Amino acid sequence: MATTTTPDVQPQMQPDVQPKEQPKTAAPVLTPSAIAKVKEIMAQQTPVPSGLRLSVVGGGCSGFQYSMAFENGAGMMDKVFDFEGLKVYVDATSLMYLGGANVDYIETLEGAGFKFDNPNVKSTCGCGSSFNV
């Protein structure tokens, strides 16, 4: 009777797979509700602006604040992102802080507004309107 032997099979170790960090130049993401609300507000402006500027400015209790403003065109150092026809302008410095951030528009019983969910933020202030990286 012939006997067969199987080779000693060692389980292969899988390397730890870490989630990839968003690159600092990744685009911020606007949710469909944020896009719709910005378009709605833009349509009420005279003249109608060409897009939305997202930026980070110094200030607040934690050091930085988000800023949203309408613009009539991109600056020389701006990255331009298109969200369903909405042009969003972000300057190079702000992009370092906004890369991978999620911007949503929410309506609750307590109020309505734009909410930033930013993976780059290390801490926020008590009022929630400023942050630190």
Residue frames as qw, qx, qy, qz and C-alpha x, y, z in Angstrom:
[[0.000, 0.891, 0.453, 0.000, 0.00, 0.00, 0.00],
 [0.422, 0.382, -0.012, 0.822, 1.41, 3.34, -0.99],
 [0.278, -0.747, -0.419, 0.434, 1.37, 6.16, 1.47],
 [0.317, 0.675, 0.155, 0.648, 1.27, 9.74, 0.50],
 [0.404, -0.489, -0.354, 0.687, 2.55, 12.57, 2.56],
 [0.167, 0.914, 0.274, 0.249, 1.43, 16.10, 2.32],
 [0.453, 0.361, -0.256, 0.774, 4.00, 18.82, 2.57],
 [0.311, -0.511, -0.507, 0.620, 4.11, 20.75, 5.79],
 [0.107, 0.669, 0.352, 0.646, 1.93, 23.76, 5.01],
 [0.278, -0.326, -0.423, 0.798, 2.46, 26.77, 7.20],
 [0.135, 0.869, 0.477, -0.010, -0.25, 29.41, 7.26],
 [0.425, 0.356, 0.063, 0.830, 0.96, 32.59, 5.69],
 [0.192, -0.590, -0.415, 0.665, 0.81, 35.66, 7.85],
 [0.256, 0.791, 0.392, 0.394, -1.09, 38.54, 6.31],
 [0.330, 0.114, -0.207, 0.914, 0.59, 41.90, 6.75],
 [0.003, 0.609, 0.532, -0.588, -1.31, 44.40, 8.84],
 [0.207, 0.519, 0.496, 0.664, -3.47, 46.37, 6.47],
 [0.122, -0.464, -0.356, 0.802, -3.83, 49.92, 7.69],
 [0.346, 0.822, 0.453, -0.008, -6.46, 52.21, 6.21],
 [0.504, 0.294, 0.153, 0.798, -4.88, 54.68, 3.87],
 [0.112, -0.621, -0.282, 0.723, -4.76, 58.24, 5.08],
 [0.427, 0.845, 0.314, 0.065, -6.30, 60.82, 2.82],
 [0.570, 0.164, 0.045, 0.804, -3.57, 62.78, 1.08],
 [0.140, -0.519, -0.280, 0.795, -3.38, 66.39, 2.19],
 [0.144, 0.249, -0.352, -0.891, -4.42, 67.45, -1.32],
 [0.056, 0.366, 0.918, 0.142, -7.49, 65.22, -1.49],
 [0.198, -0.402, -0.312, -0.837, -10.64, 67.03, -2.45],
 [0.314, 0.057, 0.614, -0.722, -13.15, 67.93, 0.21],
 [0.071, -0.293, -0.896, -0.326, -16.46, 66.15, -0.36],
 [0.381, 0.010, 0.167, -0.909, -19.84, 67.88, -0.45],
 [0.298, 0.254, 0.907, -0.153, -22.88, 65.72, 0.18],
 [0.069, 0.463, 0.682, 0.562, -25.88, 65.92, -2.16],
 [0.217, -0.836, -0.495, 0.090, -27.83, 67.92, 0.45],
 [0.359, -0.620, 0.059, 0.695, -24.96, 70.43, 0.81],
 [0.251, 0.043, 0.573, 0.779, -24.71, 70.80, -2.98],
 [0.033, -0.649, -0.684, -0.333, -28.46, 71.34, -3.31],
 [0.287, -0.835, -0.339, 0.324, -28.53, 73.97, -0.54],
 [0.343, -0.443, 0.244, 0.791, -25.56, 75.91, -1.95],
 [0.159, 0.249, 0.658, 0.693, -27.14, 75.90, -5.41],
 [0.136, -0.767, -0.623, -0.079, -30.45, 77.08, -3.92],
 [0.313, -0.785, -0.133, 0.518, -28.78, 79.99, -2.10],
 [0.350, -0.214, 0.440, 0.799, -26.62, 80.86, -5.13],
 [0.140, 0.490, 0.701, 0.499, -29.69, 81.09, -7.36],
 [0.178, -0.870, -0.449, 0.100, -31.09, 83.82, -5.08],
 [0.418, -0.548, 0.096, 0.718, -27.98, 86.02, -5.47],
 [0.493, 0.826, 0.235, 0.141, -27.78, 88.90, -7.94],
 [0.670, 0.397, -0.508, -0.368, -25.63, 88.49, -9.94],
 [0.982, -0.171, 0.021, -0.083, -25.41, 84.73, -9.61],
 [0.272, -0.736, 0.605, 0.136, -21.88, 83.80, -8.46],
 [0.639, 0.433, -0.594, -0.228, -19.84, 81.27, -10.40],
 [0.734, -0.015, -0.664, 0.144, -19.03, 79.08, -7.41],
 [0.668, -0.731, -0.061, -0.125, -18.36, 78.54, -3.74],
 [0.342, 0.596, -0.592, 0.420, -15.11, 79.20, -1.90],
 [0.848, -0.495, -0.188, 0.029, -14.24, 76.86, 0.97],
 [0.400, 0.606, -0.443, 0.526, -11.38, 78.02, 3.13],
 [0.696, -0.493, -0.399, 0.338, -9.79, 77.83, 6.53],
 [0.115, 0.781, -0.123, 0.601, -9.05, 81.11, 8.29],
 [0.367, 0.053, -0.649, 0.664, -7.32, 81.90, 11.56],
 [0.361, -0.368, 0.101, -0.851, -9.57, 82.63, 14.50],
 [0.808, -0.350, -0.353, -0.315, -11.91, 81.17, 17.05],
 [0.621, -0.686, 0.329, -0.188, -10.97, 79.66, 20.39],
 [0.906, -0.147, 0.356, 0.174, -9.03, 76.73, 18.88],
 [0.394, -0.447, 0.472, 0.650, -7.07, 78.55, 16.18],
 [0.004, -0.027, 0.690, 0.723, -8.89, 77.89, 12.89],
 [0.506, 0.415, 0.480, -0.584, -12.37, 78.38, 11.49],
 [0.421, 0.325, 0.739, 0.414, -14.13, 77.26, 8.32],
 [0.191, 0.511, 0.007, -0.838, -15.23, 79.88, 5.85],
 [0.410, 0.424, 0.753, 0.292, -17.74, 79.60, 3.02],
 [0.137, 0.648, 0.036, -0.748, -18.29, 82.45, 0.56],
 [0.702, 0.607, 0.370, 0.038, -19.52, 82.90, -2.99],
 [0.350, -0.479, 0.419, 0.687, -16.96, 83.75, -5.67],
 [0.592, 0.708, 0.028, -0.384, -17.04, 84.97, -9.24],
 [0.736, 0.566, -0.368, 0.044, -13.96, 83.02, -10.29],
 [0.909, -0.252, -0.109, 0.313, -10.94, 81.03, -9.23],
 [0.195, -0.913, 0.319, 0.165, -7.77, 82.63, -7.93],
 [0.464, 0.660, -0.587, -0.067, -4.33, 81.84, -9.35],
 [0.051, 0.364, -0.891, 0.266, -3.47, 79.34, -6.58],
 [0.697, -0.028, 0.368, -0.614, -6.92, 77.73, -6.31],
 [0.075, 0.031, 0.976, 0.202, -7.84, 74.14, -6.94],
 [0.554, 0.075, -0.071, -0.826, -11.25, 73.94, -8.59],
 [0.164, 0.079, 0.980, -0.081, -13.54, 71.00, -7.85],
 [0.460, -0.062, -0.376, -0.802, -16.83, 70.26, -9.58],
 [0.180, 0.148, 0.901, -0.365, -19.74, 68.78, -7.64],
 [0.271, 0.582, 0.766, 0.029, -22.72, 68.14, -9.91],
 [0.264, 0.726, 0.333, 0.540, -22.11, 71.42, -11.73],
 [0.358, -0.933, -0.032, -0.010, -21.23, 73.39, -8.60],
 [0.596, 0.512, -0.343, 0.514, -17.73, 74.82, -8.79],
 [0.654, -0.747, -0.067, 0.100, -15.89, 74.82, -5.47],
 [0.436, 0.719, -0.331, 0.428, -12.69, 76.86, -5.10],
 [0.776, -0.609, -0.020, 0.164, -10.11, 75.97, -2.44],
 [0.191, 0.876, -0.431, 0.105, -6.79, 77.78, -2.06],
 [0.691, 0.305, -0.625, 0.194, -3.65, 75.65, -1.66],
 [0.013, 0.323, -0.677, 0.661, -3.15, 76.46, 2.03],
 [0.663, -0.106, 0.288, -0.683, -6.76, 75.68, 2.98],
 [0.847, 0.195, -0.416, -0.267, -6.59, 72.44, 1.00],
 [0.350, 0.317, -0.796, 0.378, -3.94, 71.16, 3.44],
 [0.239, -0.056, 0.665, -0.705, -6.56, 71.44, 6.21],
 [0.685, 0.220, 0.156, -0.677, -9.65, 70.49, 4.17],
 [0.389, 0.326, -0.806, -0.305, -8.26, 67.44, 2.32],
 [0.320, -0.130, -0.938, 0.019, -10.73, 64.58, 2.80],
 [0.193, 0.159, 0.523, -0.815, -13.21, 66.71, 4.78],
 [0.019, -0.465, -0.838, -0.283, -16.91, 65.99, 4.36],
 [0.151, 0.070, 0.158, -0.973, -19.30, 68.96, 4.17],
 [0.078, -0.451, -0.878, -0.138, -22.98, 68.25, 4.79],
 [0.277, -0.280, 0.009, -0.919, -26.10, 70.39, 5.17],
 [0.249, -0.294, -0.904, 0.185, -28.31, 69.29, 8.04],
 [0.382, -0.426, -0.086, -0.816, -31.70, 70.42, 9.29],
 [0.351, -0.229, -0.851, 0.317, -32.79, 69.52, 12.81],
 [0.297, -0.812, -0.496, -0.082, -35.30, 70.83, 15.33],
 [0.504, -0.641, -0.089, 0.572, -32.45, 72.82, 16.87],
 [0.111, 0.808, -0.210, -0.539, -31.51, 74.54, 13.64],
 [0.852, 0.462, 0.197, 0.148, -29.99, 74.11, 10.21],
 [0.031, -0.896, 0.385, 0.219, -26.54, 74.63, 8.80],
 [0.725, 0.507, -0.464, 0.050, -23.45, 73.25, 7.17],
 [0.781, -0.546, 0.301, -0.022, -21.53, 70.63, 9.13],
 [0.430, 0.674, -0.600, 0.020, -17.86, 69.84, 8.53],
 [0.930, -0.305, 0.205, 0.018, -16.55, 66.36, 9.32],
 [0.386, 0.813, -0.429, 0.078, -12.80, 66.76, 8.96],
 [0.956, -0.139, -0.177, 0.188, -10.36, 63.86, 9.53],
 [0.528, 0.454, -0.274, 0.663, -7.49, 66.35, 9.89],
 [0.338, -0.730, 0.108, -0.585, -8.89, 67.95, 13.05],
 [0.443, 0.109, -0.770, 0.445, -7.17, 67.04, 16.33],
 [0.141, -0.435, -0.686, 0.566, -9.46, 69.01, 18.65],
 [0.040, -0.638, -0.427, -0.640, -12.39, 71.42, 18.58],
 [0.065, -0.220, 0.402, -0.887, -13.58, 74.13, 20.92],
 [0.177, 0.266, 0.816, -0.481, -16.59, 73.82, 23.18],
 [0.459, 0.515, 0.179, -0.702, -18.86, 75.80, 20.87],
 [0.718, 0.236, 0.637, 0.150, -17.87, 73.65, 17.89],
 [0.474, 0.868, 0.127, -0.076, -17.16, 76.51, 15.51],
 [0.211, 0.829, -0.518, -0.004, -13.35, 76.36, 15.55],
 [0.996, -0.054, -0.006, 0.070, -10.74, 73.63, 15.48],
 [0.224, -0.780, 0.566, 0.148, -7.06, 72.76, 15.85],
 [0.908, 0.352, -0.221, -0.050, -4.90, 70.49, 13.67]]
